[in-house]
Amino acid sequence: MTPAERRLWFDLLRSHPVKFRRQVPVLGYILDFYAPSARLCIELDGRSHDGVEAQAYDAERSRVLGGAGIRVVRFQNAEVMRNLPGVAALIDSAIEE
């Protein structure tokens, strides 16, 4: 796991009331974090996701997962490291939707 993935997992998702799993294979993709009961995927993006090809791949991946009823929420690694309470609030909001 990247430092941001470790922080999100150990400081938030591992003990979250909604059960999250990490590195989950779904529809040919490996999801960073997935809550099956909420059908919610959390993806963390670093610099490798900044390029045009990577963004197109991510968009297609989100489209495929969305078509299967899985909501994808993306955060930048820096956002997790600098503002975990804000990320936690957005995750909780996504779960409630």
HUNORVEN-V335015 format. One record per backbone hydrogen bond with DSSP energy under -1.0 kcal/mol. NH is the residue of the N-H (numbers start at 1). CO is the residue of the C=O. Records with the same first field share a line. If there is no record, write none. Layout:
# HUNORVEN-V335015
NH: CO / CO
This chain:
# HUNORVEN-V335015
6: 2
7: 3
8: 4
9: 5
10: 6
11: 7
12: 8
13: 8
14: 9
16: 13
21: 34
23: 32
24: 31
26: 29
29: 26
31: 24
33: 42
34: 21
35: 40
39: 35
40: 35
41: 71
42: 33
43: 73
45: 75
49: 46
50: 47
55: 51
56: 52
57: 53
58: 54
59: 55
60: 56
61: 57
62: 58
63: 59
64: 60
65: 61
66: 62
67: 63
69: 66
70: 65
71: 39
73: 41
75: 43
77: 45
80: 76
81: 77
82: 78
83: 79
87: 83
88: 84
89: 85
90: 86
91: 87
92: 88
93: 89
94: 90
95: 91
96: 92
97: 93
